[in-house]
Amino acid sequence: MNFPFPEIEQIIVGLLVLLRVGAIVIFLPILGHQLVPAPVKTGLIVLLSIVIYPIVSQDVKVIPVEPIAFAAIALQEILIAGAIALFAQLTFATAQFAGQIISFQMGMTVANVFDPATHSQQAVLSQLAMTLAMLLWISTGAHHYMLLALIDSFTLFPIDQQWHFPGLLTLTDAASQMFVLALKLSAPIMLLLTFLYITLGLVARAVPQIQVFFVSFPLTVGLGLLTFSLGMPAFIYLMHDAFNTLSLQVPLFLRHLAGN
């Protein structure tokens, strides 16, 4: 289809690039956090769009001008950006989920704080794990992986590319790995506290005069925090490996989704 004005085609392609870039920036961890000012997000979105547009504009197929067709393509761009950002969000959800498991085992689920990102109450250790994950996200350069994945996405999955839904299995596999990683992060504390509860149960049977309930709480909290601090190198290693895996998962997902 030929456009009466060449500028219309450029504007349409630019808007679609802006949609994908903007959706990824909004959905990404840290960059899309509510504590990041809106002018900073807007400036980053516009800057990235200006940088990426000359790279991808020459390879974009002809985009229909019809409103319905354009709206469908625009929705697809937002969904693709959300799927790319979801890989990073799943990694952060892993740390949060592991913190919830640890807090439950330690009996600290009552001590919750407000999480502005999810607008919900989260356990203290869950917030601590999320904070550590954010620091690792920056220190490992994982945000650079996602920005490179954003640029590569226009090549691996061009605008108005047909979807191949078996490629979504890559996303479901990443979601299943989230639970495996969360169990790895919380396994040492879970095992230690399980043995502690068994020991306290035997003590309660052998010496009924001991108030096990009052003894167990400081023990579980103290041992849990001690084990969490001693296991910090393992936590850093596993999360670092998970962030590095993003550089492989996202391109693989885009290739499978494009049918390659």
Residue, then its C-alpha position, 0 to 999 in steps of 0.5 A: m500500500n502506498f501512502p499519499f504522504p511518506e511522512i504518515e508511514q514514518i509517523i506510524v512506525g515511530l508510534l509503534v516503536l514508541l509503544r513497544v519501548g514505552a511499555i517495556v520501560i513501564f513494565l520493567p523492574i526498577l525503571g517502572h517503579q512508582l518511585v521513579p519520577a514520571p518525567v524521568k520515565t518519559g524522557l527515557i522512553v522518548l530518548l530510546s525511541i529516537v535512538i532505536y527508530p533509525i535502526v528499525s524503520q528501514d526493515v519494517k513492513v508496510i503498516p496499514v492506515e486503517p484504525i482497526a488494523f493499526a489498533a491491533i498492531a499497537l496492542q500486539e506491540i504492548l503485549i510483546a513488551g509486557a512479555i519481555a518485561l515479564f521475564a525480569q518481573l518473574t525473577f524479582a517475584t522469585a526473591q519476593f516469594a522466597g522471602q514470603i516462605i522464609s517469613f512464614q517458616m520463621g513465624m514473622t508473617v504478622a510483621n508486614v510492611f506496605d509495598p508501594a510497587t504492588h500496593s499490598q502488605q509484604a513480609v519484612l524478609s520479603q521486602l529485604a529480599m526484593t531490595l537485595a534483588m534490586l541492588l544485584w539487578i543494578s550491580t550485575g548490569a541486568h538492566h543493560y541486558m533488557l535494553l539490548a533485548l529491547i533493541d534486538s526484539f525489533t530484529l528477532f520479532p519485527i513489528d506486525q510479525q505473525w505470532h506462533f503461540p508455541g513460543l509462549l512455552t518459553l514463558t511458561d518454562a520461565a514461570s516454572q523455574m521461578f518456583v524452583l529458584a524460590l525453593k533453592l533460596s529458601a531451602p536451607i532455612m526451611l530445613l533448619l527450622t523443620f529440624l528445630y520444630i521437631t526438636l522442640g516437639l520432642v522437648a515438649r513431650a519430654v519436659p511438659q513444664i517448658q513453655v515451648f511456645f515462648v521459647s520457640f519464637p526467639l529461636t526461630v527468628g534468631l536462627g532464621l536471620l542467622t541462616f539467612s545472613l550466612g546464606m547471603p553468598a548463595f542468595i547472591y550467586l543464585m540471583h546473579d545466575a538468574f539475571n544472567t539467564l535473562s540474556l538467553q531467555v528473552p532472545l530465545f522467546l522472541r525467536h520461538l514466538a516468531g516461528n524461528 
